[in-house]
């Protein structure tokens, strides 16, 4: 599996042109990857240069890449930082989900440890069970606590997920 980050630019000027360039790039990578038996997925992010933040922008990106055989790698933290409803986003693209990233964030976009932010992880895990998702779920840690004690931050996240 080859995971490609979401489209980025230092500005949103000429957004449509930049998105079209990104889609063309993803298509070229997907063609070449298919030729060697590698599947490709897109992992949009919420950093300040992202061209895929909102529900509308995700829809534009994922609609434009649907026919290219590219899967979706949703990330709970980035979805929430883009102002989207977490379960709605996962559900809209459920057929394309091939890999899941989880991290937590406050309503104002600050990274938190799992269970300390606004993500509805109990609801998301229930939804994943309900649809029979059997792929990878990766827990990421970007909160300030990781800088203080990496092992403790990771252990706390593992404990939280096990509690679900």
C-alpha positions in Angstrom: 0.0 0.0 0.0 1.2 3.5 -0.9 -0.3 6.3 1.2 -0.2 9.7 -0.4 -0.8 12.9 1.6 -3.6 15.2 0.7 -3.0 18.1 -1.7 -1.2 21.1 -0.4 -0.2 24.5 -1.5 1.3 27.6 0.1 -1.9 29.5 -1.0 -5.4 28.8 -2.1 -5.1 31.0 -5.2 -6.2 29.1 -8.3 -7.6 26.4 -6.1 -9.3 24.5 -9.0 -6.1 24.3 -11.0 -4.1 23.1 -8.0 -6.7 20.5 -7.1 -6.7 19.3 -10.8 -2.9 19.0 -10.7 -3.1 17.0 -7.5 -5.7 14.6 -9.0 -3.6 14.2 -12.1 -0.6 13.4 -10.0 -2.6 10.8 -7.9 -3.8 9.2 -11.1 -0.3 8.9 -12.5 0.9 7.3 -9.3 -2.1 5.0 -9.2 -1.4 3.8 -12.8 2.2 3.1 -12.1 1.5 1.5 -8.7 -1.2 -0.8 -10.3 1.4 -2.0 -12.7 3.5 -3.4 -9.9 0.7 -4.6 -7.7 0.6 -1.7 -5.2 -2.6 -0.1 -4.1 -2.8 3.6 -3.4 -4.7 5.6 -0.9 -5.1 9.3 -0.1 -4.6 10.6 3.5 -5.9 14.2 3.6 -4.4 16.3 6.4 -5.4 19.5 8.2 -2.1 21.5 8.2 -2.2 25.1 7.2 -1.2 24.2 3.6 -4.0 21.6 3.0 -6.3 22.0 0.1 -8.7 19.3 1.6 -10.1 20.5 4.9 -13.9 20.9 4.7 -16.5 18.3 3.8 -16.9 20.0 0.4 -13.2 19.9 -0.3 -13.0 16.2 0.8 -15.9 15.5 -1.6 -14.2 17.3 -4.4 -11.0 15.4 -3.9 -12.5 12.0 -3.3 -15.0 12.4 -6.1 -12.3 13.3 -8.6 -10.2 10.3 -7.6 -13.0 7.7 -7.3 -12.6 6.4 -10.8 -8.8 6.1 -10.4 -9.0 3.2 -8.0 -7.5 5.2 -5.1 -8.7 4.3 -1.6 -9.3 6.6 1.3 -7.2 6.8 4.5 -9.4 8.9 6.9 -7.8 10.5 9.9 -10.1 11.4 12.8 -8.0 14.4 13.9 -7.7 15.9 10.5 -11.4 15.4 9.8 -12.3 17.2 13.0 -9.8 20.0 12.5 -11.5 20.6 9.1 -14.8 21.2 10.9 -16.4 18.0 9.7 -18.6 15.5 11.4 -16.4 12.5 12.1 -19.0 9.7 11.6 -20.6 11.4 8.6 -17.2 11.7 6.8 -16.4 8.0 7.5 -19.8 7.0 6.4 -19.8 9.0 3.2 -16.7 7.2 1.9 -17.1 3.9 3.7 -16.6 1.9 0.5 -13.2 3.4 -0.1 -11.7 3.2 3.4 -8.6 1.0 3.3 -6.7 2.2 6.3 -7.7 4.4 9.4 -5.7 6.8 11.4 -6.9 8.0 14.8 -5.9 10.9 16.9 -7.8 13.3 19.1 -8.3 17.0 19.0 -10.2 19.7 20.8 -13.0 21.7 19.2 -10.5 24.5 18.5 -7.9 22.2 16.8 -5.4 21.4 19.6 -4.0 17.9 19.5 -4.9 15.8 22.6 -4.4 12.3 23.8 -7.0 9.8 22.9 -10.3 10.3 24.7 -9.4 13.8 25.9 -10.6 15.7 22.8 -13.8 16.0 20.9 -13.6 12.7 18.8 -16.4 10.3 19.3 -14.1 7.2 19.4 -16.8 4.9 21.1 -19.2 5.8 18.3 -16.5 5.4 15.6 -15.3 2.0 16.9 -19.0 0.8 17.0 -19.5 2.1 13.5 -16.3 0.2 12.3 -17.6 -3.0 13.9 -21.0 -2.5 12.4 -19.7 -2.2 8.9 -17.3 -5.1 9.4 -14.2 -3.1 8.9 -11.2 -5.4 9.2 -8.3 -3.2 8.0 -5.6 -1.5 9.9 -6.3 1.1 12.5 -3.3 3.3 13.4 -3.3 5.4 16.6 -1.2 8.5 16.2 0.0 10.8 19.0 0.6 14.5 18.4 -0.4 16.0 21.8 2.0 18.0 23.9 2.2 15.0 26.3 4.3 13.1 23.8 7.1 15.7 24.2 7.1 15.1 27.9 7.1 11.3 28.0 6.7 9.4 24.8 6.2 6.0 26.5 3.6 7.3 28.9 1.7 9.0 26.1 1.6 5.9 24.0 0.7 3.7 27.0 -2.2 6.1 27.9 -3.5 5.9 24.3 -3.3 2.1 24.3 -5.2 1.9 27.6 -7.9 4.2 26.3 -8.4 2.2 23.2 -8.5 -1.1 25.1 -11.2 0.4 27.3 -13.4 0.7 24.3 
